[in-house]
């Protein structure tokens, strides 16, 4: 079990032990356990939790509230050659609205077709009008927000979006801010 999975497992155990359910307090920001400020809502955090679905082993969950906590599932991250790894979580404006950005990566190794390295995907989540978060189609449908750092079809491949600074510069350059 890798270090990340141990952290996620210990976070889930601590949630269960603390009774985090409707009526209980929300988890606190703790990046070491993959709990981050939701940034688009006050008194809210997002957590990356291990899923029981082997095809979508990582869930993004929103915890929101004061006094009592409401938990809502936001997204699932699938297996794409390997299990997903959260590289970065940060707030940034998208079309004038605050969004929570998530950079996810997967190790890929298909040497038979000359593709290996890391596959990156950038996600953005904004308010959905119902108190939750919704994925931004502007980001998820953009070819600029996914790519390989390594080799693709036998050719060197470089992805500009591996960290928050690169994604912010890309958003600005594409006029999406």
N, C-alpha and C positions, 0 to 999 in steps of 0.2 A: 504494500500500500504506500503510495507516494505521500510526501509531506502535505500537499494540498488536500488530498482525500482525508488524511488524519485530522486536519484542521476542520474540514467540513463536518466530519463525523462527530468530533468533539463539540462543535457548535450545535448540531442537532440534538445531541445528548443533553447539552446544557439547556436548550429550549424545552425539551421534554421534562427535565428535572425541575425547571423553574415554572412549569405549568403554563407556558405561553399559549394561550388559547383566548377565545373571546372572553373579555372581562379581565384578562391579565395584562400586565404592563408589556409594552413592546420591547424587543431587544434593543440594546444600546449600540451606537456606532463602535465597531471594533474591526478595523481592516484586517487584522491578523486572522480573524475568523470569517472574513468575507462578508461583513456587514458594513454598509456605507450609507451616508446621508442620501436621502432620496432627492434632495435639492430642489425639486419642483413643488414640494409640499413641506410646510412647517410640521414638526413633530412626526416625521416619517423617515423610515430607513428601508433600504432594499437589502436583501440577503440572497446569496447564491447557495442553494441547498441541493444535496444529492437527491436524485429522484429514484424511485423504484423501477422506472421504465429503462431498460437497458439500451433502447434506441435513442432516448433523450435523457441522458444521465444527470443533467444539471438544470435546475429550475431557477428562475429569477422570481423572487417573491417580494411583494410590497407589504410592509407593516406600518400601519398608520393609526394615530390616535393619541389622545391624552387621557390618562386615567384607565381607559380600557383600550385594548389593541384589536384592530381589524387586520386580518391577513388575507391577501388576495394574490393569486397566481398571475404573473404578468407574461412570462415567456418560458420556453423550453429550449435548451441547446442540445443539438443532436450529435451523434457520433459521425465524424467525417474522416474516416481513416484511423482516427484515434479519438479519445475523449476530449471534450472541449476544456480549454484553460482560459480563465479570465485574466487578461493582460492589464486592463486599466478600466477604471470607472471614474467619470468626471462630469461636472455640469458644463453646459455651453448653450449659447443661444442658437436657435434654428428658426429662420423666418420670423425673428422678433420674439419668439417664445422660449422660455427656459426648457431645456431638455436634459435628460440624463443620458450620457453616452457610455456605451460599454464596448470594449474591444475584446473579442474572443479569438483564440487561435487553436489550431490543431496541428500536430506533427503529421506530416504526410511523407510516405515513402513508396512510390510506385516507380522504381528504377527501370522496370521493363518498358515503360513509356517515357522515361526520362523526366519524371516529375518527382521532386523531393524537396524538403525544407519545411516551412511553416505556411499554412493557409491562414489568412486573417480575414475577419469579417467585423465591420463596424456596425453597431446598432445604436439607435437613438429612441428614447421614450419620452413622450410629453403627456400632459394632462389629457384625459379622455372625456372630460365633461361629466363624468359620473363618480369622481373621487378616486379614480384609479390611474393607471398609466397605459398608454397605447403606443405601439411601435410606429415609428415614422416611415411611411412609404417612400418619402423623398430620399431617405437614407437607405432603407432596405432594398429599394429598386435601383439604386445607383451603382453602375459598374465600377465607379471610382472607389467604392467603399468595401471592396473585396479584392484580395490578391494574394500572390505567393511571394514569399521571400525565400529564395533558393534557386531551384531550376525547374522550369516548366517546359515540357516537350523538348527537352535537351538544350534549351537556351537559358541563359541567366535571367532571373526575374527578380525585380525589386518592387516592393510594395511601400507606398508612402501613406502610412496610416497605422504604424506599429505602436505609436504612443500618443498621448494626449496632445502634445505640441504639434505633431505632424497632422493629426486629424483637425485640430483647430485651424491650422494654416490651410489645409485642403478645403474646409468649409468656407473660409474667407475667400480663397482663390476662386471657388466655384460660384460665389455669390449666394450661398445658402444661408448666410447669417441673417 
